[in-house]
């Protein structure tokens, strides 16, 4: 099994175990405004790894497993790790700064929207029809959740709490920003290589002329 697949498997097992022990670990790991104000900053990351109950965890792990299977090889393991940390931190900070009434948050779903955007767009040329339909569905869902009158309690019976739809929006937007930065860095890297290749022939020609003299 490739290293990146093994990592995703270990990550899924970790989320699963944290979900089983949610009553024990959530008080120490959840995104909690009061705790963050007391400098418990690890919660900016760990709040996205824990869930409100077992059903909540199963739903998010299922989507993550689907995304890992389809898009796991779109980026290197290191790039995925950087993306994941960036999505966790940006989502957590957005919730802290823009949702002042929110006191507690748990769940991987906000980060998952960012992961899906990254994977969908990067692998789009390989499967335009499927990725296009999934991207349209996700975009439509994010917009629908922001419409007036949307019932954030529509999954209360399953997950035991309201859906924090703004986390989905922040994850979606942050995923788009990270993708733009990634492609920008690729363009700059390619330009730098091209410039280097242009300089090398000139140096070689100059050296040849000096040798002839």
Residue, then its C-alpha position, 0 to 999 in steps of 0.5 A: x500500500x502506498x505511503x499516502x494511502x497508509x497515512x489516510x487509513x491511520x487518520x481515519x482510524x484516529x478519527x474513528x477512535x476519537x469518535x468512539x471516545x467523544x464523551x471523554x476527549x471532547x472537553x479537552x479537544x473541541x473548538x471552544x471559545x472560552x478555552x481558546x481565550x485561555x490560550x488552549x490553541x491546540x483546539x484550533x486543530x483538534x476541534x476538527x478531529x472530534x465529533x458530537x456523537x458516533x453518527x456525526x463521526x461516521x458521516x464525516x469519516x465516510x465522506x473523508x474516505x470517499x475523498x481520500x480514495x478519489x483524490x488522495x494522489x492529487x498531491x504529495x503527502x506533505x502538501x496534503x498535510x500543509x493543506x489540512x493544517x491550513x484548512x483547520x487553522x483558517x476555518x477555526x479563525x474564521x469561526x472565532x472572528x466572524x461567528x461571535x455567538x458561537x461557543x463550541x464547535x466540533x467536526x471535520x465537515x468544514x475542513x472536508x469542503x476545502x479538501x473536496x474543492x482541492x481534490x476536485x479542481x486538481x483532478x478535474x481534467x482526469x474526470x470532467x463529468x464526475x468532478x464537474x457534477x460533484x463540484x456543482x452539487x457542493x457549490x449548490x449545497x453551500x449556497x443553499x445553506x446560506x439562504x434565509x430560512x435554511x433549517x440548521x437543525x435538519x440533522x439534529x436527530x442524527x448528530x445531536x446539534x445544529x449544523x454550523x453551516x458557516x464552517x462549510x462556507x469557510x472551508x469551501x472558500x479557504x480551499x479555493x484560496x489554497x488552490x489559487x496559491x498552489x497554482x500560483x506557486x507552480x506558475x512561479x516555479x515553472x517561470x523560474x525554471x524557464x529563466x534558468x534554462x534561458x541563462x544556461x545556453x548563454x553561459x555555455x556559448x560564452x564559455x565556448x567563445x572564451x575557449x576559442x580565443 
